[in-house]
Amino acid sequence: MQYKVRKAVFPAAGLGTRFLPATKASPKEMLPLVDKPLIQYSVEEAVASGVESVLIITGRDKNAIEDHFDISPELERNLKDKGKDELHDLVRKISDIARISYTRQKQALGLGHAIYQAKDFAEGEAFAALLPDDVVDAEKPALRQMMDVFEKYQAPVIATMQVSGEAISRFGVIDADEVEPGVFKVQDMVEKPPFAEAPSDLAIIGRYIFTPDIFEAIENTKPGAGGEIQITDAMRLLLKDRPLYAVKLEGTRHDAGDKLGFLIATVEFALKRPDLADDFREYLRGLKL
């Protein structure tokens, strides 16, 4: 069976504790990079890669995400009445971006558990999973890079990047053989290993393409600390039955779920904006650091 990726899943039920108190009442996924919320960057990446249907996995107090991608008749009418056609079209474009549906993860029991909520949505098809706080700035959309590899090998694909030194211990890490430039066949993976025990400097980041058998693997994955089901553990089970590949993405990955990473991403995205770059660069040059 030849799979084609037409669907994408966005786990967005986390509590966002790294950004408290900002996330006490507002979803982390709605934090803006310049003037666009984090989750919109990822949804646009998926659509630009060829995705047609989107499932956002939410939790309590995440209604702002649904409101953002919904039609806003009052706002649109107000913008039209005031002759702000460009802003009107910008707002309407958000609600027309893709077929978007939602489901709730009632308990935060790990990324594996979150992705399992997409079983009915997948309907036996391959699908992508994107973590909204991993923002990848790339000329060719990150997911499209992965889809090209998936279509060639017809096997699950994960995104990876090189991480130097002790920082590797903050990631899932792969043990893999390079089969073509930037593409690796995964032999094993380990979640957050000590630096001295890391099998490579290739870290797993928040982009995945799964075949439907990931759901059975999740069902057979034993919960870890806090009762959480880790997607890394489920993928290790999957490795016993089928090959799995990794792609070293071309582009810059920003951990926008981290305060420093978010600040860096904000500066870099602002400097790429034609309407802001010159004035903002001039401001930065004038700072007395």
Summary of the structure (lengths in Angstrom):
residues: 289
radius of gyration: 19.5
end to end distance: 58.7
largest distance: 62.9
contacts: 917
relative contact order: 0.16
helix: 40%
strand: 24%
